[in-house]
Amino acid sequence: MTQLTDQSLNNPITEDDIANYLANTPDFFLRHSELLAAVQLTSPHSHRAVSLQERQAEMLREKIKLLEVRIMDMIRHGNDNVLLSDKILRWARGLLLVPQAHTLPGLIAQDIKDQFAVPQVSLRLWGLASEYADADFVQGVSDEAKLFASSLAEPFCGLNTGFEVVEWLAKPAAASSLALIPLRSGEAGSSAPAFGMLVLASMDAQRFHSAMGTEFLARIGEVASAALSRLR
């Protein structure tokens, strides 16, 4: 008896022991059902004592509310994605109907500004047919800019840290965050060298950030690349 008492003192029962016992003994409350009504907990909402069953019901209601919020967020994001997809489809249709290819660069930049609410948009192209050698949209492109565009496997989003391509914008000083989209010929996801780049800019430093998804920007790049391939 003394030995058992000494062992109990040296190894007292902990809360984890109790929790593990209850978790591994599911019929405990069947044998002691009176405890369910007797146990009193403090409600975080009313700060009054409530039974274990009532507290469990409150916790379930809280979980249901969280799930409802998540579902509404999913529905809202789904609706937003549908609207964006519709915009891209209508935009692509409009570009297919443009009769004069040389107007496409200016039209693409303006459409992105208007339809997707981007404050500043510019683009430059290279490796085009000789008839476009004097066009505005092929001027001021260095070899470094071309190499940089080809090095991008996906659109870049982040702060303006002094990128050369910012000088293509009408107001370079007003570009706090950027989205840089390489333009490539071939199928979607092609690793071919870039023949151009789209520059999207905003004064809002959080408009384009490194943690944002780039799938939507990639679709813009694919549509623009396909349309501008007519100039090559």
N, C-alpha and C positions, 0 to 999 in steps of 0.2 A: 504493500500500500504506500509506504514511504517512498519507494522507488518510483512509482507511478506519479506521485505528487511532485517529486523532484523533476521528472521529465516534463510534466505540464508547465512547471515554472520556467524551465529552461527553453521550452518550445511552445510558447503561448499561441493560441489560435488567433489567426489574423483575419482581416476582412476578406483577403483573397481566398483564404481557406473556406470561409463561409460562402462566398460567391461561387467558388468551384463546386462546393457540395450541393448548393441549390441548382446549379446548372446541370450537374450530373445526376440529380435526384428529382426528376420531373414530377413524381407523384407525392412529393413532400407536402404540397399545399392541398392535395386531395385528402391526405390523412389529417391535415391540420387546417381545414377550410375556415375555421373561425379566425385565423390570423389575417386573412385577406380583408376582413372588415375591421379587425382590431388595429392593424398597422395604420398609423397616421403620418402623412407627409405634408410638407408645406408647399402650397401651390405658388409657383413663381408669378402667377397672374394676379390672384386675389390676396396672396400672402396669408391665407387662412389654412388651417389644417384640413386635409382631405384624405379620404380612404385610398388605399393602394389601387383599387379598381378605378376610382375617379382620376387619380393621377395618370394611370395608364391610358385612360380615355383621352385626357388632355394631350398626352404625348402623341397619340395616334392622330388627333386632330391637327397638331402642329406639323406632323409628317405629311398629312394630306394637303395642308396649305402649301407646304414647300413644293410638293409634287405638282400642284395646280399652277404655281408660279412658273415652274420649269416648263410645263406643257404650254402655257401661254407664251413663254419666251420662244419655244420651238416653233409654235404656230406663227408668231410674228416674224421670226427669222425666215421661216419658209415662205411667207408672203413677200417679204423683202426680196428674197432670192428670185421668186417668180417675176416680180416687177423688173428687177435688173436683167433677167434673161430676156424678157419681152423687149426691153430697151435695146439690148444688144442685137436682137433679131431684126427689129425695125431699122436700126442703124445700118446693119449689114445689107439689108434690102435697099436702103437708100444709096449706099455706095455702089451697089451693082448697077444702079440706074444712071449713074453719072456718065454723061457722054464724052466729056473731055478729060482725059487722064491727068493732064497737067494741073487741073484744079483740085485734085484729090488731097495733096498734102495740106493745103490751107483749109479745105473743107473738113478733113479729119480732125485737125486741131480745134476748129471752131465747134464741131459737133460734140467733142468730148467736153469742152468747156460748158456748153449749153445743156446737154442731156445728162451729164453726170456731175454737174456743179463743181467743176475744178477751176479755181481762180486763174491759173496760168498753165498754158499748154504750148509746147513747141516741139518740132521734130526736125531732124536732118536726115538726109539720105545720101548714099554714095554708091558707086558702081552702077550708075544708071546709063541709059542710052545717051549717046553723044548730043542729041538734040536738047537735053536738059542741062547741059554743062554750065549755062549761065543763070540758071534758076536760083531764086533766093534760098530754096530749101536744100541746096547742096553746098552752100558757102559756109566758110568758117569751121570746117571739120578737120581736126588734126589726125595724124596717124595714131596718136595715143588714144583719142576718143574712139576711133574705130576698133582698136584692140580691146579697149575697155568694154565696148558694147558686145563684142564677140565673146568676151570672157564671162558674161552673165548667162548662167543657165536658166535663170528665172528672173522676174522683175525684182529690182532692188527697191526697198522702202526704208527711209530713215532720214535723219537730220542732214541738212546741207552743210557739209564740212569743207566746202570749197571745190566742188566738182567743176571741172572745166565746162561741162555741158550746160551748166546753169547760165552761162553767157548767151545761150541761144534764146533765152526768155526775154520778153519785153522789159520786165522789171526784175533783174537778178537779185537786187538787194531785198526784195519782198519775198524771197523764197526761203522759208524756214525749214520746211520738210519737203521731201521729194519722193516721187515714184519714177524710176528709170526703167523703161520697157524696151528691150532689144527687139528689132524687127528682123525676121528671118524668112527666107523663101522655103518652100517645101511643105511637108506635112506638119501638123501640130506636134510640138515637142521636138522638132528638128534641131540637130546640133550644128547645122551649117553656119558658116561665118555670117555675122549680122550685116545687113546692107542699110541699116538705119537705126534710129533710136527715138523713142517718144519720151519727152520730159514733162512730167506733171508736177506742179508746185503749188504750195499753199503757205500763207503767212502763219497758219496754225501749226505749231511744232508737233502736235499730236495727230494731224490729219493723216500723214503717212509715217508709220512707225515700224520698227524692226519686228515687232511681235504680231503684226497683222497678217492675215492670209493674203496670198497673192493670186489665187485662182481667177478671180474676177479680172484683175489686171492682165493676167496671161491671156484671157479670152479677148480682151481689147487688143492686145498685141497681135494675136492670131488673125483677127478680122482686118486690122490695119495692114498687116503684112501681106495678106492675100490681095487686098485692094491695090496696094502700092506696087505689087509685083508687075503691074501693067506698065510701069515706067522703066523697067529694066530692059 
